[in-house]
């Protein structure tokens, strides 16, 4: 059940949580319980030491000002581009360079080894590049035929 609280920002831009009993907790951070499968469900608000101070069942449960603050904070902390299409790969042997179209534009990254492609559930893939950036393919069966053909060579 979503905990009752109010959120605001302090002068330093950090989130401040005011609990129902009036207790104020500075510098809280939202953390997704299921960032890939259910990004808008199960969000914990934690203190700097990792102690949970509030729970959000679903982001849409929050009133608009708090929902916006949580969303902004999550977007600022998380960077996981979603691959929409694989344009090309330099080789089917690793390491190789992938040119992809993501929800944030076109980019290239180096895949060091096939072990850097991990299955998440039955249809999602998480690809780590040589810099540690993770790229998400939400549903490998929904990408275009060319992208699927490339993926089949690596899976």
C-alpha positions as a printed NumPy array, in Angstrom:
array([[  0.   ,   0.   ,   0.   ],
       [  1.34 ,   3.434,  -0.91 ],
       [  2.587,   5.335,   2.135],
       [  1.027,   8.773,   2.742],
       [  3.554,  11.601,   2.425],
       [  4.331,  14.886,   0.68 ],
       [  7.408,  15.591,  -1.404],
       [  9.208,  18.835,  -2.116],
       [ 12.705,  20.003,  -3.06 ],
       [ 15.042,  21.844,  -0.729],
       [ 17.337,  24.743,  -1.708],
       [ 19.947,  22.241,  -2.923],
       [ 17.486,  20.449,  -5.234],
       [ 17.275,  17.301,  -3.087],
       [ 13.97 ,  15.586,  -2.372],
       [ 12.449,  16.201,   1.056],
       [  9.769,  13.83 ,   2.344],
       [  7.236,  14.983,   4.923],
       [  5.473,  12.052,   6.535],
       [  1.85 ,  12.026,   7.628],
       [  2.931,  12.593,  11.254],
       [  4.893,  15.735,  10.254],
       [  8.366,  14.185,  10.414],
       [ 10.664,  15.657,   7.744],
       [ 13.287,  13.481,   6.071],
       [ 15.913,  15.178,   3.883],
       [ 17.676,  13.751,   0.816],
       [ 15.427,  10.83 ,  -0.105],
       [ 15.913,   8.959,  -3.372],
       [ 13.413,   6.919,  -5.371],
       [ 14.485,   3.389,  -6.298],
       [ 12.504,   1.171,  -8.66 ],
       [ 11.85 ,  -2.376,  -7.445],
       [ 11.325,  -3.671, -11.012],
       [ 12.947,  -1.125, -13.366],
       [ 12.472,  -3.14 , -16.544],
       [  9.366,  -5.26 , -16.078],
       [  7.233,  -2.726, -14.144],
       [  8.985,   0.661, -14.105],
       [  5.982,   2.548, -12.717],
       [  5.083,   0.046,  -9.995],
       [  6.899,  -0.645,  -6.756],
       [  9.023,   2.411,  -6.016],
       [ 10.797,   2.785,  -2.699],
       [ 11.881,   6.125,  -1.254],
       [ 15.117,   5.586,   0.645],
       [ 17.475,   7.666,   2.756],
       [ 21.153,   8.023,   1.879],
       [ 21.985,   5.008,   4.082],
       [ 19.513,   2.864,   2.115],
       [ 16.801,   2.756,   4.773],
       [ 13.332,   2.75 ,   3.238],
       [ 11.104,   5.578,   4.479],
       [  8.149,   5.298,   2.084],
       [  6.671,   2.924,  -0.486],
       [  4.789,   3.717,  -3.689],
       [  2.665,   0.87 ,  -5.095],
       [  2.122,   2.654,  -8.396],
       [  3.399,   6.011,  -9.606],
       [ -0.125,   7.005, -10.686],
       [ -1.249,   6.681,  -7.018],
       [  0.626,   9.876,  -6.171],
       [ -0.859,  13.356,  -6.476],
       [  0.52 ,  15.306,  -9.447],
       [  3.211,  17.409,  -7.71 ],
       [  4.783,  14.377,  -5.995],
       [  4.465,  12.205,  -9.115],
       [  6.352,  14.808, -11.15 ],
       [  9.119,  15.084,  -8.554],
       [  9.6  ,  11.308,  -8.378],
       [  9.6  ,  11.007, -12.187],
       [ 12.151,  13.812, -12.582],
       [ 14.415,  12.275,  -9.964],
       [ 14.255,   8.818, -11.562],
       [ 14.958,  10.187, -15.035],
       [ 17.957,  12.086, -13.73 ],
       [ 19.455,   8.981, -12.092],
       [ 18.657,   6.304, -14.638],
       [ 19.999,   6.056, -18.146],
       [ 18.918,   3.014, -20.102],
       [ 18.227,   3.73 , -23.772],
       [ 15.698,   1.425, -25.402],
       [ 16.845,  -0.074, -28.71 ],
       [ 14.158,   0.363, -31.35 ],
       [ 16.16 ,  -0.971, -34.309],
       [ 19.579,  -2.436, -34.994],
       [ 20.947,  -0.651, -38.034],
       [ 24.148,  -2.697, -38.436],
       [ 26.935,  -4.629, -36.738],
       [ 30.535,  -4.649, -37.902],
       [ 30.917,  -8.394, -37.357],
       [ 29.092, -11.394, -35.954],
       [ 32.19 , -12.159, -33.873],
       [ 32.917, -10.174, -30.735],
       [ 34.11 ,  -7.58 , -30.057],
       [ 32.04 ,  -5.733, -32.627],
       [ 30.426,  -2.33 , -33.045],
       [ 26.652,  -2.061, -33.121],
       [ 24.919,   0.892, -34.751],
       [ 21.437,   1.2  , -33.251],
       [ 18.441,   3.488, -33.235],
       [ 17.201,   4.113, -29.689],
       [ 14.417,   6.108, -28.078],
       [ 17.097,   8.788, -27.528],
       [ 18.488,   8.84 , -31.076],
       [ 21.069,   6.907, -33.082],
       [ 24.267,   5.705, -31.445],
       [ 27.049,   3.163, -31.716],
       [ 28.485,   0.944, -29.02 ],
       [ 30.994,  -1.886, -28.738],
       [ 29.779,  -5.301, -27.631],
       [ 32.746,  -7.006, -25.948],
       [ 31.298, -10.495, -25.773],
       [ 28.092, -12.452, -26.239],
       [ 27.857, -12.786, -22.449],
       [ 27.073,  -9.032, -22.375],
       [ 23.627,  -9.808, -23.83 ],
       [ 21.351, -10.999, -21.024],
       [ 17.78 , -12.223, -21.213],
       [ 15.342, -10.496, -18.884],
       [ 12.167, -12.542, -18.755],
       [ 11.028, -14.323, -21.88 ],
       [ 11.136, -11.447, -24.378],
       [ 13.415,  -8.67 , -23.071],
       [ 17.164,  -8.296, -23.51 ],
       [ 19.697,  -6.156, -21.687],
       [ 22.87 ,  -5.379, -23.623],
       [ 25.915,  -3.928, -21.828],
       [ 28.414,  -1.987, -23.909],
       [ 32.142,  -1.663, -23.258],
       [ 31.537,   1.439, -21.077],
       [ 28.959,  -0.253, -18.844],
       [ 25.931,   1.467, -20.385],
       [ 22.939,  -0.845, -20.584],
       [ 20.669,  -0.859, -23.617],
       [ 17.221,  -2.408, -23.345],
       [ 15.342,  -4.337, -26.003],
       [ 11.896,  -4.499, -24.452],
       [ 10.555,  -7.23 , -26.737],
       [ 12.956,  -8.996, -29.088],
       [ 10.018, -10.442, -31.03 ],
       [  8.584,  -6.991, -31.813],
       [ 11.683,  -5.511, -33.459],
       [ 11.9  ,  -5.375, -37.26 ],
       [ 12.987,  -8.412, -39.301],
       [ 16.522,  -7.1  , -39.943],
       [ 17.118,  -6.456, -36.212],
       [ 15.714,  -9.857, -35.28 ],
       [ 18.034, -11.559, -37.78 ],
       [ 21.056,  -9.859, -36.178],
       [ 19.881, -10.79 , -32.678],
       [ 19.433, -14.424, -33.717],
       [ 23.141, -14.586, -34.612],
       [ 24.13 , -13.539, -31.078],
       [ 21.585, -15.482, -29.01 ]])
